[in-house]
Amino acid sequence: MKIGIVGGTGDIGEGMALRLSPKYDVIVGSREEIKAVATCDTCRETLQVQGMQCSLVGASNQQAVDEADIIVLAIPFKHVTPTLKTLTGFEGKIVVTPVNPIERTAYFYYAPPPEGSAAMMIKGMLPESTTVCAAFNNIAANKWKMLDEELDYSVAVCCDDDGAKHKVMDIVNSVSSLRAYDGGPLAAASIVESVTPLLLNIARFNRMRDVGVRFV
Protein backbone atom coordinates (compact mmCIF):
# COMPACT_ATOMS: atom_id res chain seq x y z
CA MET A 1 0.00 0.00 0.00
CA LYS A 2 1.30 3.45 -0.94
CA ILE A 3 0.51 6.40 1.31
CA GLY A 4 0.95 9.91 -0.06
CA ILE A 5 1.33 12.83 2.34
CA VAL A 6 0.30 16.19 0.90
CA GLY A 7 2.19 18.81 2.89
CA GLY A 8 4.66 16.21 4.05
CA THR A 9 7.39 18.68 4.99
CA GLY A 10 5.51 20.22 7.91
CA ASP A 11 5.77 18.96 11.48
CA ILE A 12 2.80 16.59 11.26
CA GLY A 13 3.66 15.43 7.74
CA GLU A 14 7.29 14.71 8.59
CA GLY A 15 6.29 12.99 11.81
CA MET A 16 3.77 10.80 9.99
CA ALA A 17 6.42 9.93 7.41
CA LEU A 18 8.73 8.82 10.23
CA ARG A 19 6.05 6.68 11.85
CA LEU A 20 4.54 5.18 8.69
CA SER A 21 7.49 4.58 6.35
CA PRO A 22 8.92 1.55 8.23
CA LYS A 23 5.66 -0.30 7.41
CA TYR A 24 4.32 1.33 4.25
CA ASP A 25 5.61 2.87 1.04
CA VAL A 26 5.37 6.59 1.81
CA ILE A 27 5.46 9.42 -0.74
CA VAL A 28 6.24 12.76 0.89
CA GLY A 29 4.70 15.57 -1.11
CA SER A 30 5.42 19.28 -1.11
CA ARG A 31 4.84 22.35 -3.25
CA GLU A 32 8.62 22.28 -3.69
CA GLU A 33 9.88 18.80 -4.55
CA ILE A 34 13.40 19.66 -3.36
CA LYS A 35 12.03 20.23 0.15
CA ALA A 36 10.27 16.87 0.07
CA VAL A 37 13.50 15.12 -0.96
CA ALA A 38 15.38 16.85 1.86
CA THR A 39 12.71 15.82 4.37
CA CYS A 40 12.99 12.21 3.21
CA ASP A 41 16.77 12.32 3.63
CA THR A 42 16.37 13.63 7.18
CA CYS A 43 13.74 11.02 8.03
CA ARG A 44 15.87 8.24 6.57
CA GLU A 45 18.87 9.27 8.67
CA THR A 46 16.73 9.52 11.82
CA LEU A 47 15.29 6.06 11.30
CA GLN A 48 18.69 4.55 10.55
CA VAL A 49 19.90 5.79 13.94
CA GLN A 50 16.94 3.92 15.42
CA GLY A 51 18.00 0.80 13.50
CA MET A 52 14.92 0.97 11.28
CA GLN A 53 14.53 0.59 7.53
CA CYS A 54 11.99 2.63 5.63
CA SER A 55 10.43 3.28 2.25
CA LEU A 56 10.40 7.01 1.50
CA VAL A 57 10.23 9.04 -1.72
CA GLY A 58 10.17 12.83 -1.99
CA ALA A 59 7.86 14.26 -4.64
CA SER A 60 5.54 17.09 -5.54
CA ASN A 61 2.11 17.17 -3.94
CA GLN A 62 0.62 16.19 -7.31
CA GLN A 63 2.90 13.16 -7.60
CA ALA A 64 1.94 12.13 -4.07
CA VAL A 65 -1.72 12.17 -5.12
CA ASP A 66 -1.09 10.42 -8.44
CA GLU A 67 1.03 7.57 -7.07
CA ALA A 68 -0.62 6.84 -3.72
CA ASP A 69 -3.57 4.64 -2.80
CA ILE A 70 -4.32 6.61 0.35
CA ILE A 71 -3.62 10.34 0.63
CA VAL A 72 -3.15 12.24 3.90
CA LEU A 73 -3.77 15.98 3.92
CA ALA A 74 -1.16 17.10 6.47
CA ILE A 75 -1.83 20.80 5.96
CA PRO A 76 -3.28 23.62 8.09
CA PHE A 77 -6.93 24.41 7.53
CA LYS A 78 -6.16 27.77 5.94
CA HIS A 79 -4.13 26.01 3.23
CA VAL A 80 -6.72 23.35 2.37
CA THR A 81 -8.68 25.27 -0.26
CA PRO A 82 -5.71 26.78 -2.15
CA THR A 83 -3.87 23.45 -2.06
CA LEU A 84 -6.75 21.30 -3.28
CA LYS A 85 -7.48 23.75 -6.09
CA THR A 86 -4.04 22.98 -7.55
CA LEU A 87 -4.39 19.18 -7.40
CA THR A 88 -6.22 16.58 -9.49
CA GLY A 89 -6.47 12.80 -9.63
CA PHE A 90 -8.34 12.02 -6.41
CA GLU A 91 -10.91 9.85 -8.16
CA GLY A 92 -11.43 6.46 -6.52
CA LYS A 93 -8.92 7.15 -3.74
CA ILE A 94 -9.11 7.42 0.04
CA VAL A 95 -8.27 10.82 1.50
CA VAL A 96 -7.46 11.08 5.20
CA THR A 97 -7.93 14.45 6.89
CA PRO A 98 -6.42 15.24 10.28
CA VAL A 99 -7.28 18.90 9.62
CA ASN A 100 -8.82 20.96 12.43
CA PRO A 101 -10.31 24.43 11.79
CA ILE A 102 -9.10 26.30 14.88
CA GLU A 103 -8.77 29.98 15.74
CA ARG A 104 -7.06 31.62 18.68
CA THR A 105 -7.79 34.72 20.73
CA ALA A 106 -7.20 34.52 24.49
CA TYR A 107 -7.96 30.82 24.02
CA PHE A 108 -8.33 28.27 21.23
CA TYR A 109 -11.78 27.71 19.76
CA TYR A 110 -13.38 25.63 17.03
CA ALA A 111 -14.10 27.67 13.87
CA PRO A 112 -15.70 25.33 11.34
CA PRO A 113 -16.53 26.33 7.76
CA PRO A 114 -20.18 26.56 6.62
CA GLU A 115 -20.14 22.82 5.79
CA GLY A 116 -19.86 22.09 9.52
CA SER A 117 -16.35 20.61 9.61
CA ALA A 118 -13.11 20.59 7.69
CA ALA A 119 -13.83 16.99 6.72
CA MET A 120 -17.20 17.81 5.16
CA MET A 121 -15.73 20.82 3.36
CA ILE A 122 -12.96 18.63 1.92
CA LYS A 123 -15.51 16.04 0.82
CA GLY A 124 -17.39 18.72 -1.09
CA MET A 125 -14.23 19.84 -2.88
CA LEU A 126 -13.21 16.39 -4.11
CA PRO A 127 -14.72 14.10 -6.78
CA GLU A 128 -17.76 12.06 -5.79
CA SER A 129 -15.78 8.82 -6.14
CA THR A 130 -13.25 9.95 -3.51
CA THR A 131 -13.76 8.58 0.00
CA VAL A 132 -12.87 11.00 2.78
CA CYS A 133 -11.99 9.77 6.28
CA ALA A 134 -11.24 11.96 9.30
CA ALA A 135 -8.48 10.52 11.50
CA PHE A 136 -5.47 11.53 13.63
CA ASN A 137 -7.18 14.83 14.53
CA ASN A 138 -6.33 14.88 18.23
CA ILE A 139 -2.62 13.97 18.25
CA ALA A 140 -0.20 16.75 19.21
CA ALA A 141 2.08 17.69 16.32
CA ASN A 142 5.20 17.47 18.48
CA LYS A 143 4.50 13.87 19.43
CA TRP A 144 4.72 12.50 15.89
CA LYS A 145 8.46 13.15 15.63
CA MET A 146 9.39 11.89 19.11
CA LEU A 147 10.29 8.36 18.10
CA ASP A 148 11.56 7.50 21.58
CA GLU A 149 8.06 8.02 22.96
CA GLU A 150 5.03 5.80 22.45
CA LEU A 151 1.96 7.36 20.88
CA ASP A 152 -0.44 5.92 23.42
CA TYR A 153 -3.65 7.59 22.28
CA SER A 154 -7.12 6.73 21.04
CA VAL A 155 -7.94 7.80 17.48
CA ALA A 156 -11.52 8.28 16.30
CA VAL A 157 -12.04 7.54 12.60
CA CYS A 158 -15.09 9.00 10.86
CA CYS A 159 -16.04 7.84 7.37
CA ASP A 160 -19.11 6.96 5.30
CA ASP A 161 -17.56 3.87 3.69
CA ASP A 162 -16.97 0.91 6.02
CA GLY A 163 -14.28 -0.66 3.83
CA ALA A 164 -12.26 2.55 3.63
CA LYS A 165 -12.81 3.19 7.33
CA HIS A 166 -11.34 -0.16 8.30
CA LYS A 167 -8.33 0.36 6.01
CA VAL A 168 -7.62 3.64 7.78
CA MET A 169 -8.21 2.04 11.19
CA ASP A 170 -5.65 -0.64 10.29
CA ILE A 171 -3.12 2.08 9.50
CA VAL A 172 -3.86 3.80 12.82
CA ASN A 173 -3.38 0.54 14.71
CA SER A 174 -0.02 -0.03 13.02
CA VAL A 175 1.47 3.17 14.46
CA SER A 176 3.18 2.91 17.85
CA SER A 177 0.50 2.24 20.50
CA LEU A 178 -2.32 4.11 18.81
CA ARG A 179 -5.71 2.47 18.93
CA ALA A 180 -8.42 3.21 16.39
CA TYR A 181 -12.11 3.54 17.21
CA ASP A 182 -15.07 3.81 14.85
CA GLY A 183 -16.25 7.39 15.28
CA GLY A 184 -19.27 7.08 13.00
CA PRO A 185 -20.02 8.76 9.66
CA LEU A 186 -18.06 11.67 8.24
CA ALA A 187 -20.78 14.05 9.46
CA ALA A 188 -19.60 13.26 13.01
CA ALA A 189 -16.09 14.56 12.25
CA SER A 190 -17.04 17.97 13.64
CA ILE A 191 -17.21 16.42 17.10
CA VAL A 192 -13.71 14.97 16.74
CA GLU A 193 -12.21 18.13 15.26
CA SER A 194 -13.69 20.30 18.03
CA VAL A 195 -11.91 18.25 20.70
CA THR A 196 -8.52 19.57 19.55
CA PRO A 197 -9.00 23.18 20.73
CA LEU A 198 -10.22 21.78 24.05
CA LEU A 199 -7.00 19.78 24.39
CA LEU A 200 -4.94 22.85 23.51
CA ASN A 201 -6.76 24.92 26.13
CA ILE A 202 -6.32 22.25 28.80
CA ALA A 203 -2.61 22.06 28.01
CA ARG A 204 -2.21 25.83 28.06
CA PHE A 205 -4.21 26.69 31.16
CA ASN A 206 -2.97 23.74 33.20
CA ARG A 207 0.67 24.02 32.14
CA MET A 208 0.65 20.61 30.49
CA ARG A 209 2.19 19.42 27.24
CA ASP A 210 0.91 17.23 24.44
CA VAL A 211 -2.48 16.44 25.95
CA GLY A 212 -4.27 13.63 24.12
CA VAL A 213 -7.35 11.43 24.17
CA ARG A 214 -7.52 7.89 25.52
CA PHE A 215 -10.69 5.81 25.79
CA VAL A 216 -10.66 3.25 28.60
N, C-alpha and C positions, 0 to 999 in steps of 0.2 A: 504494500500500500504506500502511495506517495502522498505526503502531506505538504502543501504549499503554504507558506506564511507570508501574507501580504503585510508589509510594514515590519519585516523581520529583523530590522536593524535597531529597533527601539528596545527598551528594557524588557518588556514582556515578550516581544518577538524573539529576541536573542535568548532569553531564559527558556522559552518554549523549545527553541532549537536545541539547546543544551540537553533538555530533559527528554525530548522525543527522538533525537537522531540516533541514539544507541539502539533503538528498537524499530525505527521506521526510516524510510528514505525521505529526507526532509529537503525541500527547496526553499531557501531563504530569499524572499523577494524584497526589492527596494525600488524607489524611483530612480536611484543611481546604482547600476549594477556593480560598480567598483566598490561601493560601500557594502553591498551584500557579500561580495567575495571576501572582503576584509573581515567581516563579521564571522564568516564561516572559518576562516583561518584562525581567528581568535578562539572560537568555540572548539575547533579541532585540537588546538594546543591545550586548552583547559581540560578537555576530556582525556587526552593522552596522559596528562599528569595524574589523573584519577585512575589510569590504567584501563580506560574504556575506549572501544572502537566506535566509530559513528559513520553515518552516511549523510553527508551535507554537500549541497551545491548552491552557490550564490548565483542569483539571476535577477532579471527585472521583475517587477510585480506582475506584468503580463505573462511572462514565462512561467512564473509560479502558478498562475491560474491555468494556463494552457496544459501544463505537464502534470498537475496534481489531480488526485482523485478526491481529496478533501482539502478545502481551503480555509485557513484561519485568518480572520481579519484582526490583526494585532495592531490596531490604529486607534488613536483618540477619536471620540465622537465627532469633534469638529472637522476631522479630516475624512470622515466616511463618505459624504456626498461628493466632494471633489475627487476623491480617489476612485470611487466606483464609476464615476462618469468617464474616466479614462480607460476603463478595463472592459473587455468582452470575453466571451467563451465560458460563461458560467452554466450553460445549459447542461442539465442532467447531473450536476455535481452537488456535493454537500458543502455548504458554507457554515462554518462555526463562528459565532460572534461572542466574544467576551467583552463587547463594548458596553460601557455604562455612560449614559448622558448625565453628567454631574456638573453642578456649578458651585462656586464658593463665595461666600461673603464673610461673615463672622463665623460661619460654620459651613459644612458641606450639605448640599441638598440635591434631591433628585429633580432633574429638569428634562422630562421626556419630550419628544417631538409630538406633533399632533396625532401621529399614528398610535401613540400610547407607550411605545418603548423603542429603543434602538433596534431591537430584533425585528419588530414589525415594520419599521421604516425600511430596514435593509431588505426584508422580504419583498416589499413593494417596489424596490428599485431593481430587483433581479428578475431574470426570466421565470416564467411560471413553472418550468421544469426543474428549477433549482430548489433544493431542499435546505432550508435554513434551520440551524440548531443553535440555541443559546447555551453556552457552557463556559466554565472557568471564570465567571464574572466576579467572584468574591475572593480571589486569591491576590494577596498583596504583590505588587510588581517586584519588589525587592527579593521576595522569597524564591522566585523562579531561578535566579542565578546563583543562589546559595546551595551549591551541590553537596556540601557537607551536612546540610540540614534536611530532615525529612519534611515533605509536604504532607502533613497529617491533617487534611481537611476533607470536608464533605463538599461535593460538587453537584449542584442541581442542573439537570439537562432538560431543556424545554424544546419540544419539536413536534410537528404534526404527523411525521412519518415514523412509525415504530421501527422499521428496519434501519433507517438512518440514525435514529435515536440510539439504538443499541450499538451501532458501530462507533458512535461518538462516546458512549458510555464505556465501551471496551478500551478506547484510547485513554480516557480518564483513568480507568483502573490500572493501566499499565505504567502510570507515572508515579514514582515514589510510593507514598502511602495514601494517595488520594483515593476517595471512594465515591463513585457516581451514584446518584439517586434520580429516579424519574420525577421530573418536576412538572409534568403535565404538558399541555399543548404550548405552542409558541406564544399564544396570547397571554400565557402566565409569566412570560419572561419579564414583564414589568415588575413583578413582585421580587424576582431574583435580582434584577438590576438595582432596584431601590434599596436593597440591603447594603450595597457597597458604601454609599455615603454615611449610613448608620455606623458601619465598621470604622470608617475614617474618623467620624466624630468621637466614637468611643475611644479610639486610640489617642486622638488629640487631647481630649478633655480629661483623660485618665492617665496620661503620660505612659501609654503603652505603645508597643510597636507590632506591626504586622498582625493585627487582629484578624481572625478568620472564623469560619463557620464549621461546626462539627455536630452532626446529628448522632445522638446516643440513645 
